[in-house]
Amino acid sequence: MSDAATLARMINAATRVMVFTGAGISTESGIPDFRSPGGVWSTMKPIYFQDFVASRDQRREAWTRVFNRSAGWVGASPNAGHRAVARLVASGKVGAVVTQNVDNLHQESGVPPEQVIEVHGNATYARCLTCGKRYEIEKLKPRWEADEDLTCVFCTGLIKTATISFGQAMPEDKMERAAEEALLCDLCLVLGSSLVVYPAAGIPLEAKRNGAKLVIVNREPTDQDAYADLVLNTEIGPLMNAVLEQLSN
């Protein structure tokens, strides 16, 4: 039986699937990952949350990267892997897509926003760190070009992209939702995560501990492969297209 047929059989047998995605699903859209040679953090030092809060110069640098798109996290289009996940969601098989990515590509591919759980936030908009008001990034650009320190017009709190930076607390509501999905699913499908960034990387293991089957699709081996029921080291888009063909037969 082919890899695609094996995975399709497991999806077909499942009642509720949780999809867990990482950088690898978006590299096929041209978005760089973080840790590999040539990745984001090998060319650009991360700005820690406490430094962003404490230093106007660090905030200025962070916003310069946003408006210059230095990190390359936004502006790409969904690829075959994202579209395949969207089709699985539309079929009713998938309860939620838990993602470590901040690129908004699951929503752009057609997954309803309420079914996307972004445990590391979203780089396509910003929020006030104090009151939570949402700001669209392009509307902030004139203030940045005028050398303003970007603060909330309502409460004067600092505005930051809605991503979770190093040193920043994880979003409790998102982590609670992800933990709930790990309890409810009977199949956890990991697509493109190296499964090294915790606490998010503990979510698939939690699903496995609760009796779900665990499938890991990633170009490279992961530390969780030994716990998986199926490991496929391959490209996500072609595999998932083949899986969908099997499911439609």
C-alpha positions in Angstrom: 0.0 0.0 0.0 1.3 3.5 -0.9 2.0 6.1 1.8 -0.9 8.2 0.5 -3.2 5.2 0.6 -2.1 4.3 4.2 -2.7 7.9 5.4 -6.0 8.1 3.6 -7.1 4.9 5.3 -6.2 6.3 8.7 -8.1 9.5 8.0 -11.1 7.7 6.7 -11.2 5.5 9.9 -11.0 8.5 12.2 -14.0 10.3 13.6 -12.3 13.6 14.5 -8.9 14.7 13.2 -6.7 17.4 14.7 -4.2 18.8 12.2 -1.1 20.3 13.7 1.1 22.4 11.4 4.5 24.0 11.5 6.9 25.9 9.3 7.3 23.0 6.9 3.9 23.4 5.4 4.6 27.0 4.5 8.1 26.6 3.2 6.4 25.2 0.0 4.9 28.7 -0.3 8.4 30.3 -0.1 8.1 31.4 3.6 11.4 30.6 5.3 11.5 28.5 8.5 13.3 29.7 11.6 16.1 27.3 12.6 17.6 25.7 9.5 20.6 27.1 7.8 19.4 30.1 5.9 16.3 30.3 8.1 15.1 33.5 9.7 17.1 33.2 12.9 20.4 32.4 11.1 20.2 35.7 9.4 18.4 38.0 11.8 18.6 38.0 15.6 15.2 37.7 17.3 14.0 40.5 19.4 12.9 39.3 22.8 9.6 40.4 24.3 11.1 42.1 27.3 13.5 44.1 25.1 10.6 45.2 22.9 8.8 46.5 25.9 11.8 48.1 27.5 13.5 49.8 24.5 12.2 52.2 22.0 15.1 51.4 19.7 14.2 47.7 19.8 10.6 48.5 19.0 11.7 50.6 16.1 13.8 47.8 14.8 11.0 45.3 15.2 8.6 47.6 13.3 11.3 48.2 10.6 11.4 44.5 10.0 7.6 44.4 9.8 7.3 47.1 7.2 10.4 46.0 5.2 9.1 42.4 5.4 12.6 41.3 6.5 11.4 38.1 8.1 9.4 37.1 5.1 6.5 35.8 7.2 3.7 37.4 5.2 2.8 38.0 1.6 2.9 34.5 0.2 0.0 32.5 -1.1 -1.4 29.2 0.2 0.1 26.1 -1.4 -1.2 22.6 -2.2 -0.7 21.5 1.5 -2.8 24.4 2.8 -5.5 23.8 0.3 -5.6 20.1 1.1 -6.0 20.8 4.8 -8.8 23.2 3.9 -10.6 20.5 1.9 -10.3 18.1 4.9 -11.8 20.7 7.1 -14.6 21.3 4.6 -15.3 17.5 4.6 -16.1 17.6 8.3 -13.3 15.3 9.3 -11.2 18.0 11.0 -12.2 19.6 14.3 -9.5 22.2 14.3 -6.1 23.2 12.7 -3.6 23.9 15.4 -0.7 25.9 13.9 2.6 27.2 15.0 2.7 29.4 11.9 2.0 33.1 12.0 1.4 33.6 8.2 -2.5 33.4 8.1 -2.2 31.0 5.1 -4.7 28.4 6.6 -7.4 31.1 6.7 -6.5 32.3 3.2 -6.8 28.8 1.9 -10.4 28.6 3.1 -10.2 27.2 6.6 -12.8 29.1 8.7 -10.9 31.4 11.2 -12.8 29.9 14.1 -11.3 26.5 13.3 -7.7 27.8 13.2 -5.9 27.8 16.6 -2.8 30.0 16.3 -0.7 29.1 19.3 2.2 31.5 18.2 -0.1 34.3 17.0 -0.5 36.0 13.7 1.9 38.4 11.8 -0.7 40.0 9.5 -2.1 42.4 12.1 -1.2 44.0 15.5 -2.7 44.4 18.9 -2.3 46.7 21.9 -0.4 44.8 24.6 -2.6 46.5 27.3 -6.2 46.5 26.1 -6.0 44.1 23.1 -7.4 46.4 20.5 -6.6 45.2 17.0 -4.8 47.3 14.5 -4.3 46.7 10.8 -0.6 47.0 10.0 -0.8 49.1 6.9 -2.8 51.7 8.8 0.1 52.0 11.3 2.7 52.7 8.6 2.2 56.5 8.4 2.9 56.8 12.1 6.0 54.6 11.8 7.2 56.7 8.9 6.7 59.8 11.1 9.0 58.1 13.7 6.3 57.7 16.2 6.5 55.2 19.0 3.4 53.1 18.1 1.0 53.3 21.0 -2.7 52.6 21.4 -5.0 55.6 20.6 -7.3 54.4 23.4 -5.1 53.4 26.3 -1.6 54.4 25.2 -0.4 50.8 25.6 2.4 49.6 23.3 1.3 48.1 19.9 3.0 45.0 18.7 2.4 42.5 15.9 0.0 39.8 17.1 2.8 37.2 17.2 4.2 35.5 20.3 7.8 36.6 20.7 10.6 34.9 22.6 10.0 35.5 26.2 6.3 36.4 25.8 3.6 34.4 27.5 1.7 31.9 25.4 -1.9 32.7 24.7 -3.8 30.9 27.4 -7.1 30.7 25.5 -5.4 29.2 22.4 -3.5 26.7 24.4 -6.6 25.6 26.3 -8.5 25.1 23.0 -5.6 23.1 21.6 -5.5 20.9 24.7 -9.2 20.3 24.3 -8.8 19.3 20.7 -6.0 16.9 21.8 -8.5 15.3 24.1 -11.3 15.1 21.5 -9.4 13.9 18.4 -8.8 10.2 17.5 -6.1 11.1 14.9 -3.5 13.8 15.2 -1.9 14.7 11.8 1.3 16.7 12.1 2.3 18.5 8.9 5.7 20.2 8.7 6.7 20.7 12.3 10.1 19.8 13.7 8.3 19.3 17.1 11.0 21.0 19.1 9.4 24.2 20.3 7.5 23.7 23.5 4.9 24.0 25.0 3.2 23.8 21.5 5.1 20.7 20.5 3.6 18.9 23.5 0.1 19.0 21.9 0.5 16.0 19.5 2.0 14.0 22.4 -1.0 14.9 24.5 -3.3 13.6 21.8 -1.3 10.4 21.6 -1.4 9.9 25.4 -5.2 10.3 25.2 -5.5 7.4 22.7 -5.3 9.2 19.3 -3.3 7.8 16.4 -0.3 10.1 15.6 0.9 10.7 12.1 4.0 12.9 11.4 4.7 14.2 8.0 8.0 16.2 7.8 10.9 16.4 5.5 13.3 15.6 8.4 13.0 13.1 11.3 11.7 14.5 14.6 12.2 13.6 18.2 8.6 12.4 18.4 8.9 9.9 15.6 9.2 7.0 18.0 5.8 7.7 19.4 4.1 8.0 16.0 1.9 5.4 14.3 3.1 6.5 10.9 6.1 8.7 9.9 6.4 10.0 6.4 9.5 12.1 5.4 8.3 13.7 2.3 6.9 16.9 0.8 3.5 17.8 2.2 1.7 19.2 -0.9 2.2 16.2 -3.3 1.4 13.7 -0.5 -1.7 15.4 0.6 -3.0 15.8 -3.0 -2.5 12.1 -3.4 -4.3 11.5 -0.1 -7.3 13.5 -1.2 -7.4 11.5 -4.4 -7.5 8.3 -2.4 -10.3 9.7 -0.2 -12.4 10.7 -3.2 -12.2 7.2 -4.7 
